[in-house]
Protein backbone atom coordinates (compact mmCIF):
# COMPACT_ATOMS: atom_id res chain seq x y z
CA UNK A 1 0.00 0.00 0.00
CA UNK A 2 2.87 2.38 0.81
CA UNK A 3 4.33 1.73 -2.62
CA UNK A 4 0.98 2.48 -4.28
CA UNK A 5 0.64 5.79 -2.41
CA UNK A 6 4.24 6.77 -3.21
CA UNK A 7 3.79 5.82 -6.85
CA UNK A 8 0.50 7.75 -7.05
CA UNK A 9 2.13 10.80 -5.47
CA UNK A 10 5.04 10.59 -7.92
CA UNK A 11 2.70 10.30 -10.93
CA UNK A 12 0.55 13.18 -9.66
CA UNK A 13 3.60 15.37 -9.07
CA UNK A 14 5.01 14.69 -12.53
CA UNK A 15 1.59 15.21 -14.10
CA UNK A 16 1.06 18.54 -12.33
CA UNK A 17 4.47 19.84 -13.35
CA UNK A 18 3.80 18.79 -16.93
CA UNK A 19 0.43 20.54 -16.91
CA UNK A 20 2.07 23.59 -15.34
CA UNK A 21 4.82 23.56 -17.96
CA UNK A 22 2.34 23.22 -20.79
CA UNK A 23 0.24 26.03 -19.29
CA UNK A 24 3.28 28.32 -19.00
CA UNK A 25 4.40 27.50 -22.54
CA UNK A 26 0.90 28.10 -23.89
CA UNK A 27 0.63 31.37 -22.03
CA UNK A 28 3.99 32.49 -23.42
CA UNK A 29 2.99 31.58 -26.96
CA UNK A 30 -0.40 33.28 -26.69
CA UNK A 31 0.94 36.48 -25.13
CA UNK A 32 3.74 36.57 -27.70
CA UNK A 33 1.26 36.10 -30.53
CA UNK A 34 -1.07 38.79 -29.19
CA UNK A 35 1.84 41.19 -28.71
CA UNK A 36 3.11 40.49 -32.22
CA UNK A 37 -0.35 40.92 -33.69
CA UNK A 38 -0.93 44.20 -31.87
CA UNK A 39 2.47 45.56 -32.89
CA UNK A 40 2.03 44.46 -36.50
CA UNK A 41 -1.46 45.93 -36.70
CA UNK A 42 -0.22 49.20 -35.25
CA UNK A 43 2.58 49.40 -37.81
CA UNK A 44 0.21 48.66 -40.70
CA UNK A 45 -2.32 51.25 -39.54
CA UNK A 46 0.43 53.84 -39.14
CA UNK A 47 1.81 53.12 -42.61
CA UNK A 48 -1.64 53.29 -44.22
CA UNK A 49 -2.42 56.55 -42.41
CA UNK A 50 0.88 58.05 -43.51
CA UNK A 51 0.24 57.01 -47.12
CA UNK A 52 -3.26 58.48 -47.07
CA UNK A 53 -1.93 61.76 -45.67
CA UNK A 54 0.79 61.84 -48.34
CA UNK A 55 -1.76 61.21 -51.10
CA UNK A 56 -4.04 63.96 -49.77
CA UNK A 57 -1.11 66.38 -49.51
CA UNK A 58 0.01 65.51 -53.04
CA UNK A 59 -3.53 65.99 -54.35
CA UNK A 60 -3.81 69.33 -52.58
CA UNK A 61 -0.46 70.52 -53.92
CA UNK A 62 -1.31 69.36 -57.43
CA UNK A 63 -4.70 71.05 -57.32
CA UNK A 64 -3.19 74.27 -56.00
CA UNK A 65 -0.56 74.19 -58.74
CA UNK A 66 -3.18 73.51 -61.40
CA UNK A 67 -5.33 76.38 -60.17
CA UNK A 68 -2.32 78.72 -60.08
CA UNK A 69 -1.32 77.72 -63.63
CA UNK A 70 -4.87 78.15 -64.87
CA UNK A 71 -5.12 81.54 -63.18
CA UNK A 72 -1.86 82.68 -64.78
CA UNK A 73 -3.02 81.45 -68.20
CA UNK A 74 -6.35 83.24 -67.88
CA UNK A 75 -4.60 86.41 -66.71
CA UNK A 76 -2.22 86.27 -69.66
CA UNK A 77 -5.05 85.72 -72.14
CA UNK A 78 -7.14 88.54 -70.71
CA UNK A 79 -4.09 90.84 -70.79
CA UNK A 80 -3.65 90.07 -74.49
CA UNK A 81 -7.32 90.81 -75.15
CA UNK A 82 -7.08 94.06 -73.20
CA UNK A 83 -3.91 95.04 -75.11
CA UNK A 84 -5.66 94.41 -78.44
CA UNK A 85 -8.63 96.53 -77.36
CA UNK A 86 -6.36 99.38 -76.22
CA UNK A 87 -4.52 99.41 -79.56
CA UNK A 88 -7.73 99.95 -81.51
JOFENGI-V604409 format. One record per residue. N is the residue number from 1. RES is the residue in one small letter. D_CENTER is the distance of its C-alpha to the mean C-alpha in whole Angstrom. Layout:
n: [N,N]
res: [RES,RES]
d_center: [D_CENTER,D_CENTER]
This chain:
n: [1,2,3,4,5,6,7,8,9,10,11,12,13,14,15,16,17,18,19,20,21,22,23,24,25,26,27,28,29,30,31,32,33,34,35,36,37,38,39,40,41,42,43,44,45,46,47,48,49,50,51,52,53,54,55,56,57,58,59,60,61,62,63,64,65,66,67,68,69,70,71,72,73,74,75,76,77,78,79,80,81,82,83,84,85,86,87,88]
res: [x,x,x,x,x,x,x,x,x,x,x,x,x,x,x,x,x,x,x,x,x,x,x,x,x,x,x,x,x,x,x,x,x,x,x,x,x,x,x,x,x,x,x,x,x,x,x,x,x,x,x,x,x,x,x,x,x,x,x,x,x,x,x,x,x,x,x,x,x,x,x,x,x,x,x,x,x,x,x,x,x,x,x,x,x,x,x,x]
d_center: [64,63,61,60,58,57,56,54,52,51,50,48,47,45,44,42,41,39,38,36,35,33,32,31,29,27,26,25,23,22,20,19,17,16,15,13,11,10,9,7,5,5,4,2,2,4,5,5,7,9,10,11,13,14,16,17,19,20,22,23,25,26,27,29,30,32,33,35,36,38,39,41,42,44,45,47,48,50,51,53,54,55,57,59,60,61,63,65]
